[in-house]
Amino acid sequence: MIERDFTLKKYTQLCDTIVSSSYAPRTIQEFLNQDQPDKSIILRHDVDRKPDKALKMALIEHEHGIRSTYYFRTVKEVFQPDIIRNIADLGHEIGYHYEVLDIAKGDVKKAIEIFGQELKDLREIAPIKTICMHGNPLTSWVNRDLWTNYSFDEFGIIGEAYLSIDFKKVSYFTDTGRAWNSSKHSVKDIVAHKNFIGNIKSTNDLVNLVREGKHQNICILVHPNRWTDGFVGWITELVWQNIKNIGKVMINTRKRYNDQDN
């Protein structure tokens, strides 16, 4: 039988490897607060949908003594105070997954007002010290561009997950597109520098990379909604993600043609 990837069982194997490796697992806040961070694995989760799956993943990490960062959107489906509190009570960092330029349709003044209000709403549930943009491939705005006009430290924020980490010194791995570091499936989940040169096709490959311990620091982005053990849910997520990936390839192809024309 073929071993399925992107299951909670497979994520548990990744956690097993992390805690037995030469790396120390860190939240985003912990990593940014270190003077000279070294041999760290930053575990980051973007909770785009299905927050109940984020809680399942948080429990697995808690059982392994791992603390990680969960970035929550404030849309109704995701903004579930009880789940957010439960994850915070497990010792994990809660962050704000903002998408205010999309909501404001590019109006930066309106966007920063929305940012302040949504941040306040989240802070009524848990302390928020770091933020991370949400990347909707169907919109023309990149939410982190908000900080070309404003400064997030004015809101008591110490860092933004894409902007505040030096990715020249941190190897970045993302499950965007349900395929590790697949550039053709990443429209906005892109970091400034690629410190890792190689091919990670599966979580098993990532497990082996962690076990080898050759990288100075590693950041792993995992979207909890993509990981499930149930076969029906796993197939549903696979089919839906493949449909979205076709659209992402078309978007990236169109962008390349537009860049060439310009």
TILUM-786286 format. One record per residue: x, y, z of N, C-alpha, C in turn. Coordinates in Angstrom, 2 decimals, padded with zeros to 5 digits. Layout:
BEGIN
      n_u      n_v      n_w     ca_u     ca_v     ca_w      c_u      c_v      c_w
        X        Y        Z        X        Y        Z        X        Y        Z
...
***
This chain:
BEGIN
      n_u      n_v      n_w     ca_u     ca_v     ca_w      c_u      c_v      c_w
   000.84  -001.20   000.00   000.00   000.00   000.00   000.88   001.26   000.00
   000.52   002.21  -000.85   001.27   003.46  -000.94   001.02   004.30   000.32
   002.09   004.79   000.92   001.97   005.63   002.10   001.47   007.02   001.72
   000.40   007.46   002.36  -000.17   008.77   002.04   000.60   009.87   002.75
   000.84   010.96   002.02   001.48   012.13   002.61   000.40   013.10   003.06
   000.79   014.13   003.80  -000.11   015.17   004.28  -001.24   014.59   005.15
  -000.83   013.68   006.04  -001.73   013.15   007.05  -001.22   013.56   008.43
  -002.07   013.50   009.44  -001.63   013.81   010.79  -000.61   012.78   011.28
  -000.75   011.55   010.79   000.24   010.52   011.11   001.61   010.92   010.58
   001.63   011.44   009.36   002.91   011.88   008.77   003.44   013.10   009.51
   002.55   014.01   009.91   003.01   015.18   010.66   003.57   014.77   012.01
   002.99   013.75   012.63   003.52   013.24   013.89   004.94   012.72   013.69
   005.20   012.08   012.57   006.56   011.60   012.27   007.53   012.77   012.14
   007.05   013.86   011.53   007.89   015.05   011.42   008.20   015.61   012.81
   007.20   015.66   013.68   007.43   016.14   015.05   008.38   015.23   015.80
   008.25   013.91   015.62   009.17   012.96   016.25   010.60   013.28   015.85
   010.79   013.56   014.57   012.13   013.84   014.05   012.67   015.15   014.61
   011.82   016.17   014.68   012.26   017.47   015.18   012.77   017.37   016.61
   012.02   016.70   017.47   012.41   016.66   018.89   013.64   015.79   019.13
   013.95   014.91   018.19   015.14   014.07   018.34   016.32   014.59   017.53
   016.14   015.77   016.90   017.17   016.32   016.03   018.07   017.29   016.80
   019.01   017.90   016.08   019.91   018.89   016.69   019.29   020.28   016.73
   018.05   020.41   016.25   017.38   021.70   016.20   016.48   021.92   017.41
   016.32   023.18   017.79   015.36   023.57   018.82   014.14   024.18   018.15
   012.94   023.63   018.40   011.73   024.23   017.81   011.44   025.58   018.45
   011.09   026.57   017.61   010.83   027.93   018.09   009.54   028.47   017.48
   008.87   029.33   018.22   007.82   030.14   017.64   008.48   031.29   016.87
   007.69   032.00   016.07   008.22   033.17   015.38   008.71   034.20   016.39
   007.90   034.45   017.42   008.28   035.44   018.43   009.58   035.05   019.14
   009.72   033.80   019.51   010.94   033.33   020.17   012.15   033.52   019.27
   011.99   033.19   017.99   013.12   033.30   017.07   013.55   034.75   016.90
   012.59   035.65   016.76   012.91   037.06   016.55   013.51   037.70   017.80
   013.19   037.17   018.97   013.69   037.73   020.22   015.10   037.25   020.58
   015.60   036.24   019.85   016.94   035.74   020.13   017.98   036.67   019.51
   019.08   036.88   020.22   020.16   037.74   019.69   020.84   037.08   018.50
   021.23   035.83   018.64   021.91   035.12   017.57   021.30   033.72   017.42
   020.11   033.65   016.84   019.44   032.35   016.72   020.23   031.40   015.83
   020.37   030.17   016.28   021.13   029.18   015.54   020.57   027.79   015.83
   020.53   026.94   014.82   020.03   025.58   014.93   018.60   025.57   015.48
   017.77   026.41   014.85   016.36   026.48   015.23   015.48   025.99   014.10
   014.35   025.41   014.46   013.28   025.13   013.49   012.09   025.99   013.89
   011.74   026.93   013.02   010.57   027.78   013.24   009.36   027.06   012.64
   008.40   026.75   013.49   007.18   026.11   013.01   006.07   027.14   012.93
   005.57   027.35   011.73   004.53   028.36   011.49   003.34   027.71   010.82
   002.15   028.10   011.27   000.91   027.58   010.70   000.02   028.73   010.28
  -000.42   028.74   009.03  -001.40   029.70   008.56  -002.77   029.03   008.60
  -003.64   029.51   009.48  -004.97   028.90   009.62  -005.91   029.62   008.66
  -005.97   029.10   007.44  -006.79   029.72   006.40  -008.23   029.24   006.47
  -008.39   027.96   006.81  -009.71   027.34   006.91  -009.68   026.28   008.01
  -010.83   025.78   008.40  -010.97   024.63   009.29  -010.09   024.73   010.55
  -010.40   025.65   011.44  -009.59   025.83   012.65  -009.56   024.61   013.56
  -010.56   023.73   013.43  -010.55   022.51   014.24  -009.35   021.63   013.91
  -008.90   021.67   012.66  -007.71   020.91   012.27  -006.45   021.54   012.86
  -006.47   022.85   013.01  -005.34   023.52   013.66  -005.22   023.05   015.10
  -006.34   022.88   015.78  -006.31   022.40   017.16  -005.75   020.99   017.24
  -006.12   020.12   016.31  -005.59   018.76   016.29  -004.07   018.78   016.13
  -003.60   019.65   015.26  -002.15   019.75   015.03  -001.46   020.33   016.26
  -002.09   021.31   016.90  -001.52   021.92   018.11  -001.39   020.90   019.23
  -002.36   019.99   019.32  -002.31   018.94   020.34  -001.16   017.97   020.08
  -000.94   017.62   018.83   000.18   016.74   018.49   001.50   017.39   018.89
   001.65   018.66   018.58   002.89   019.37   018.94   003.05   019.44   020.45
   001.95   019.72   021.15   002.00   019.82   022.61   002.47   018.50   023.23
   002.00   017.39   022.68   002.41   016.07   023.17   003.91   015.84   022.97
   004.49   016.54   022.01   005.92   016.42   021.74   006.74   017.50   022.44
   006.08   018.36   023.21   006.79   019.46   023.86   007.21   020.56   022.91
   006.49   020.68   021.80   006.80   021.67   020.77   005.84   022.85   020.88
   006.40   024.07   020.83   005.60   025.27   020.75   005.76   025.86   019.35
   004.66   026.23   018.71   004.74   026.79   017.37   003.83   028.01   017.27
   003.76   028.60   016.08   002.98   029.82   015.87   001.79   029.54   014.96
   000.61   029.98   015.37  -000.62   029.82   014.59  -001.16   031.20   014.22
  -001.20   031.48   012.90  -001.72   032.75   012.40  -003.17   032.56   011.98
  -004.07   033.29   012.65  -005.50   033.16   012.41  -006.05   034.32   011.60
  -006.81   033.97   010.56  -007.61   034.98   009.87  -008.78   035.37   010.78
  -009.42   036.50   010.45  -010.55   036.96   011.27  -011.89   036.77   010.55
  -011.89   036.02   009.45  -013.16   035.71   008.79  -013.96   034.77   009.69
  -015.27   034.77   009.53  -016.18   034.06   010.45  -015.82   032.58   010.57
  -015.48   031.95   009.47  -015.20   030.52   009.48  -014.00   030.18   010.37
  -013.02   031.09   010.44  -011.75   030.82   011.11  -011.70   031.43   012.50
  -012.34   032.58   012.69  -012.27   033.31   013.96  -013.16   032.63   014.99
  -012.63   031.57   015.59  -013.35   030.78   016.59  -012.65   030.96   017.94
  -013.13   031.89   018.80  -012.42   032.23   020.03  -012.07   031.04   020.91
  -012.97   030.07   021.05  -012.69   028.93   021.93  -011.51   028.12   021.42
  -011.44   027.90   020.12  -010.32   027.15   019.54  -009.03   027.93   019.68
  -009.09   029.23   019.42  -007.89   030.07   019.55  -007.37   030.04   020.98
  -008.27   030.15   021.95  -007.87   030.10   023.37  -007.26   028.75   023.71
  -007.87   027.68   023.21  -007.35   026.34   023.50  -005.93   026.17   022.98
  -005.68   026.67   021.79  -004.34   026.56   021.22  -003.35   027.41   022.01
  -003.77   028.61   022.41  -002.90   029.47   023.23  -002.62   028.81   024.58
  -003.62   028.17   025.17  -003.45   027.53   026.47  -002.48   026.35   026.40
  -002.28   025.79   025.21  -001.32   024.71   025.02   000.12   025.23   024.95
   000.26   026.56   024.99   001.59   027.17   024.98   002.04   027.69   023.64
   001.17   027.60   022.63   001.54   028.07   021.29   001.33   029.58   021.16
   002.08   030.17   020.25   001.91   031.59   019.95   000.74   031.77   018.99
  -000.09   032.76   019.25  -001.17   033.14   018.35  -000.76   034.42   017.63
  -000.92   034.42   016.32  -000.61   035.60   015.52  -001.79   035.98   014.63
  -001.68   037.13   014.02  -002.76   037.70   013.20  -002.43   037.49   011.72
  -003.30   036.78   011.02  -003.15   036.49   009.58  -003.98   037.51   008.81
  -003.39   038.65   008.54  -004.15   039.79   008.03  -004.30   039.77   006.51
  -005.39   040.31   006.03  -005.68   040.38   004.59  -006.39   041.69   004.26
  -005.93   042.76   004.91  -006.68   044.02   004.92  -006.62   044.78   003.59
  -005.53   044.66   002.85  -005.49   045.32   001.54  -006.49   044.68   000.58
  -006.66   043.37   000.69  -007.68   042.70  -000.12  -009.07   043.18   000.25
  -009.33   043.24   001.56  -010.65   043.66   002.03  -010.95   045.10   001.61
  -009.92   045.96   001.70  -010.10   047.38   001.37  -009.91   047.67  -000.10
  -009.68   046.62  -000.90  -009.49   046.75  -002.34  -008.39   047.77  -002.68
  -007.30   047.68  -001.91  -006.13   048.50  -002.20  -006.11   049.86  -001.54
  -007.17   050.24  -000.84  -007.23   051.53  -000.16  -006.43   051.42   001.14
  -005.21   051.98   001.17  -004.31   051.77   002.30  -004.83   052.41   003.59
  -005.50   053.55   003.48  -006.04   054.20   004.68  -007.15   053.35   005.30
  -008.02   052.83   004.47  -009.07   051.95   004.97  -008.46   050.66   005.51
  -007.42   050.16   004.83  -006.79   048.91   005.23  -006.17   049.00   006.62
  -005.50   050.11   006.91  -004.84   050.22   008.21  -005.87   050.37   009.33
  -007.02   050.96   009.03  -008.09   051.04   010.03  -008.64   049.65   010.33
  -008.83   048.85   009.27  -009.31   047.48   009.46  -008.28   046.68   010.24
  -007.01   046.88   009.92  -005.93   046.17   010.62  -006.02   046.43   012.13
  -006.13   047.70   012.51  -006.17   048.06   013.92  -007.36   047.43   014.64
  -008.52   047.40   013.99  -009.71   046.85   014.63  -009.62   045.34   014.76
  -009.18   044.66   013.70  -009.10   043.20   013.75  -008.02   042.75   014.73
  -006.91   043.48   014.79  -005.86   043.16   015.76  -006.42   043.29   017.18
  -007.21   044.34   017.41  -007.82   044.54   018.73  -008.74   043.36   019.08
  -009.52   042.91   018.10  -010.43   041.78   018.33  -009.66   040.52   018.72
  -008.56   040.26   018.04  -007.75   039.08   018.35  -007.09   039.20   019.72
  -006.67   040.40   020.06  -005.98   040.60   021.34  -006.92   040.47   022.53
  -008.21   040.46   022.28  -009.15   040.18   023.36  -009.15   038.69   023.72
  -008.54   037.88   022.85  -008.49   036.43   023.07  -007.10   035.98   023.50
  -006.06   036.54   022.87  -004.68   036.12   023.16  -003.73   037.27   022.85
  -002.57   037.31   023.50  -001.58   038.34   023.16  -001.05   038.13   021.75
  -000.94   039.20   020.99  -000.48   039.12   019.60   000.78   039.98   019.46
   001.90   039.35   019.14   003.16   040.08   018.99   003.73   039.97   017.58
   003.27   038.99   016.78   003.74   038.88   015.40   002.55   038.71   014.47
   002.76   039.04   013.21   001.71   038.99   012.20   002.25   038.31   010.95
   001.34   037.93   010.07   001.73   037.33   008.79   000.62   037.59   007.79
   000.99   038.05   006.62  -000.04   038.33   005.61  -000.69   037.04   005.11
  -001.96   037.14   004.73  -002.66   036.09   004.01  -002.55   036.40   002.52
  -002.24   035.39   001.73  -002.07   035.61   000.30  -003.18   034.98  -000.51
  -004.10   035.80  -001.00  -005.17   035.32  -001.86  -004.70   035.41  -003.31
  -004.53   034.27  -004.00  -004.01   034.31  -005.37  -004.94   034.98  -006.37
  -006.21   035.17  -005.99  -007.19   035.72  -006.92  -007.26   037.24  -006.87
  -006.54   037.88  -005.94  -006.56   039.34  -005.88  -005.24   039.91  -006.41
  -005.25   041.18  -006.76  -004.06   041.81  -007.33  -003.17   042.45  -006.27
  -003.62   042.46  -005.00  -002.86   043.12  -003.95  -002.03   042.11  -003.17
  -000.90   042.57  -002.66  -000.07   041.77  -001.76  -000.15   042.44  -000.39
  -000.75   041.77   000.56  -001.11   042.42   001.83   000.08   042.98   002.60
   001.25   042.36   002.47   002.41   042.88   003.21   002.89   044.22   002.65
   002.41   044.61   001.47   002.77   045.93   000.93   002.19   047.06   001.76
   001.28   046.74   002.67   000.73   047.75   003.59   001.85   048.45   004.35
   002.95   047.72   004.60   004.03   048.25   005.45   005.02   049.10   004.69
   004.75   049.39   003.42   005.51   050.43   002.73   004.98   051.81   003.09
   003.75   051.85   003.62   003.13   053.11   004.03   003.06   053.30   005.55
   003.08   052.20   006.27   002.93   052.25   007.72   003.98   051.38   008.39
   004.04   051.45   009.71   004.99   050.66   010.49   004.23   049.79   011.49
   004.44   048.48   011.41   003.68   047.61   012.32   004.12   047.72   013.77
   005.34   048.25   014.02   005.76   048.37   015.42   004.94   049.41   016.18
   004.24   050.29   015.45   003.35   051.24   016.11   002.15   050.55   016.74
   001.93   049.31   016.37   000.83   048.52   016.94   001.34   047.53   017.99
   002.58   047.68   018.41   003.14   046.76   019.38   003.50   045.40   018.78
   003.71   045.37   017.48   004.08   044.15   016.76   005.60   044.12   016.57
   006.23   042.99   016.89   007.69   042.92   016.78   008.16   042.34   015.45
   007.24   041.73   014.68   007.71   041.17   013.43   006.60   040.66   012.54
   006.90   040.59   011.24   006.02   040.04   010.22   006.73   038.83   009.62
   006.03   037.72   009.52   006.68   036.44   009.21   007.43   036.45   007.88
   006.96   037.20   006.89   007.66   037.27   005.61   008.76   038.33   005.62
   008.57   039.41   006.37   009.46   040.57   006.28   010.56   040.59   007.33
   010.35   039.95   008.48   011.26   040.14   009.61   012.28   039.03   009.79
   012.18   037.97   009.02   013.14   036.87   009.08   014.12   037.02   007.93
   015.40   036.89   008.23   016.44   036.95   007.20   016.54   035.59   006.52
   015.88   035.46   005.37   015.84   034.17   004.70   017.13   033.86   003.94
   018.13   034.72   004.05   019.47   034.35   003.60   020.09   033.35   004.57
   019.59   033.38   005.82   020.15   032.54   006.87   019.16   031.47   007.35
   017.97   031.47   006.78   016.94   030.52   007.19   016.39   029.81   005.95
   016.46   028.49   005.94   015.92   027.71   004.82   014.41   027.58   004.99
   013.67   027.94   003.95   012.21   028.05   004.03   011.54   026.91   003.27
   010.60   026.25   003.95   009.85   025.15   003.34   008.37   025.38   003.58
   007.58   025.32   002.51   006.15   025.57   002.61   005.37   024.46   001.91
   004.22   024.09   002.50   003.36   023.07   001.89   002.31   023.70   000.97
   002.51   024.96   000.60   001.58   025.63  -000.32   001.41   024.79  -001.59
   000.16   024.59  -001.98  -000.12   023.77  -003.14  -000.09   022.28  -002.84
   000.06   021.95  -001.52   000.16   020.55  -001.10   001.36   019.88  -001.77
   002.39   020.67  -001.95   003.62   020.18  -002.56   004.75   021.06  -002.04
   005.73   020.47  -001.39   006.76   021.26  -000.72   007.57   022.12  -001.68
   007.59   023.43  -001.40   008.40   024.40  -002.15   008.19   024.32  -003.66
   006.95   024.19  -004.06   006.64   024.15  -005.48   006.37   025.56  -005.98
   007.34   026.14  -006.70   007.23   027.53  -007.13   006.07   027.76  -008.10
   005.72   026.73  -008.88   004.63   026.92  -009.84   003.27   027.01  -009.16
   003.20   026.56  -007.88   001.95   026.61  -007.14   001.92   027.73  -006.12
   003.00   028.52  -006.03   003.07   029.63  -005.07   002.92   030.94  -005.83
   001.83   031.65  -005.55   001.58   032.93  -006.19   002.08   034.07  -005.30
   001.76   034.00  -004.01   002.17   035.06  -003.08   002.98   034.52  -001.89
   002.99   033.21  -001.70   003.78   032.61  -000.62   005.23   032.50  -001.08
   005.88   033.67  -001.14   007.24   033.76  -001.69   008.09   034.58  -000.73
   009.28   034.09  -000.42   010.20   034.84   000.44   011.26   035.52  -000.42
   011.93   036.51   000.18   012.86   037.34  -000.58   014.06   036.57  -001.10
   014.51   035.58  -000.35   015.70   034.82  -000.74   015.43   033.33  -000.57
   016.05   032.54  -001.45   015.94   031.10  -001.33   017.28   030.56  -000.83
   017.30   030.19   000.44   018.52   029.71   001.05   018.73   028.22   000.78
   017.66   027.53   000.35   017.75   026.09   000.10   017.75   025.81  -001.39
   018.77   025.11  -001.84   018.84   024.67  -003.22   018.75   023.15  -003.21
   017.69   022.64  -003.80   017.49   021.19  -003.78   016.06   020.87  -004.11
   015.69   019.62  -003.89   014.37   019.17  -004.27   013.73   018.39  -003.12
   012.72   018.98  -002.51   011.97   018.31  -001.45   010.60   017.98  -002.03
   010.38   016.70  -002.32   009.14   016.30  -002.96   008.08   015.82  -001.97
   008.49   015.41  -000.79   007.56   014.82   000.15   007.94   015.18   001.58
   007.03   014.90   002.51   007.34   015.12   003.92   008.47   014.19   004.36
   008.55   013.01   003.77   009.67   012.11   004.08   011.01   012.76   003.74
   011.06   013.48   002.61   012.28   014.19   002.23   012.61   015.26   003.27
   011.58   015.96   003.74   011.79   017.00   004.76   012.26   016.38   006.07
   011.69   015.23   006.44   012.12   014.51   007.64   013.60   014.17   007.55
   014.03   013.69   006.39   015.44   013.33   006.22   016.34   014.55   006.30
   015.87   015.68   005.76   016.66   016.91   005.82   016.84   017.37   007.26
   015.77   017.30   008.05   015.85   017.69   009.47   016.79   016.73   010.20
   016.67   015.46   009.91   017.50   014.46   010.59   018.99   014.69   010.30
   019.31   015.09   009.07   020.71   015.32   008.70   021.29   016.53   009.43
   020.47   017.55   009.69   020.89   018.70   010.49   021.96   019.57   009.88
   021.99   019.68   008.56   023.06   020.43   007.90   022.76   021.92   007.76
   021.50   022.31   007.98   021.12   023.71   007.79   021.21   024.47   009.11
   021.60   025.74   009.02   021.74   026.55   010.22   020.41   026.74   010.92
   019.41   027.21   010.17   018.06   027.42   010.70   017.05   027.04   009.62
   015.89   026.60   010.06   014.85   026.15   009.14   013.51   026.77   009.56
   012.73   027.19   008.57   011.36   027.63   008.82   010.42   026.73   008.02
   009.45   026.13   008.70   008.50   025.24   008.05   007.10   025.82   008.18
   006.47   026.10   007.04   005.08   026.57   007.01   004.16   025.40   006.70
   003.22   025.16   007.60   002.24   024.08   007.43   000.84   024.67   007.55
  -000.01   024.38   006.57  -001.42   024.78   006.62  -002.23   023.60   007.18
  -002.75   023.71   008.39  -003.41   022.56   009.03  -004.56   021.97   008.23
  -005.29   022.79   007.47  -006.45   022.28   006.74  -006.07   021.26   005.67
  -004.78   021.21   005.29  -004.35   020.30   004.24  -004.01   018.90   004.77
  -003.97   018.75   006.09  -003.49   017.50   006.69  -004.63   016.76   007.38
  -004.91   015.53   006.95  -005.99   014.76   007.54  -005.72   013.27   007.38
  -006.16   012.49   008.35  -005.96   011.04   008.29  -007.10   010.33   007.59
  -008.32   010.83   007.73  -009.48   010.18   007.11  -009.36   010.11   005.60
  -009.64   008.95   005.02  -009.41   008.76   003.58  -010.30   009.67   002.73
  -011.58   009.77   003.10  -012.49   010.61   002.31  -012.06   012.07   002.36
  -011.74   012.55   003.57  -011.28   013.93   003.70  -009.97   014.16   002.98
  -009.09   013.16   003.03  -007.79   013.27   002.37  -007.96   013.37   000.85
  -008.82   012.53   000.28  -009.08   012.56  -001.16  -009.74   013.87  -001.56
  -010.70   014.32  -000.75  -011.38   015.58  -001.05  -010.40   016.74  -001.09
  -009.51   016.81  -000.11  -008.51   017.87  -000.07  -007.56   017.76  -001.26
  -007.18   016.54  -001.61  -006.28   016.32  -002.75  -006.90   016.83  -004.05
  -008.15   016.45  -004.30  -008.83   016.85  -005.54  -009.01   018.37  -005.58
  -009.47   018.96  -004.46  -009.70   020.40  -004.42  -008.40   021.16  -004.60
  -007.31   020.67  -003.98  -006.03   021.35  -004.11  -005.51   021.27  -005.54
  -005.70   020.13  -006.20  -005.26   020.00  -007.59  -006.00   020.96  -008.51
  -007.28   021.17  -008.24  -008.06   022.14  -009.02  -007.48   023.55  -008.80
  -007.21   023.89  -007.53  -006.65   025.21  -007.24  -005.27   025.37  -007.86
  -004.49   024.30  -007.87  -003.13   024.38  -008.43  -003.15   024.68  -009.92
  -004.14   024.15  -010.62  -004.27   024.46  -012.06  -004.47   025.95  -012.24
  -005.33   026.53  -011.40  -005.55   027.98  -011.47  -004.30   028.76  -011.14
  -003.53   028.29  -010.13  -002.31   028.99  -009.74  -001.27   028.96  -010.86
  -001.17   027.82  -011.54  -000.23   027.73  -012.67  -000.62   028.73  -013.75
  -001.91   028.85  -014.02  -002.40   029.80  -015.03  -002.09   031.24  -014.62
  -002.28   031.54  -013.33  -001.99   032.89  -012.83  -000.51   033.21  -012.98
   000.36   032.29  -012.59   001.80   032.51  -012.68   002.26   032.63  -014.13
   001.65   031.84  -015.02   002.00   031.92  -016.44   001.62   033.28  -017.01
   000.43   033.76  -016.65  -000.02   035.07  -017.11   000.89   036.18  -016.58
   001.32   036.06  -015.32   002.23   037.06  -014.74   003.55   037.10  -015.48
   004.07   035.92  -015.83   005.35   035.89  -016.56   005.21   036.55  -017.91
   004.12   036.29  -018.60   003.90   036.91  -019.92   003.76   038.44  -019.78
   003.05   038.88  -018.75   002.89   040.33  -018.52   004.23   040.98  -018.21
   005.07   040.29  -017.41   006.39   040.83  -017.07   007.26   040.95  -018.32
   007.14   039.96  -019.20   007.92   040.00  -020.44   007.47   041.16  -021.34
   006.14   041.39  -021.38   005.60   042.48  -022.22   006.04   043.83  -021.69
   006.20   043.93  -020.34   006.58   045.21  -019.75   008.08   045.43  -019.84
***
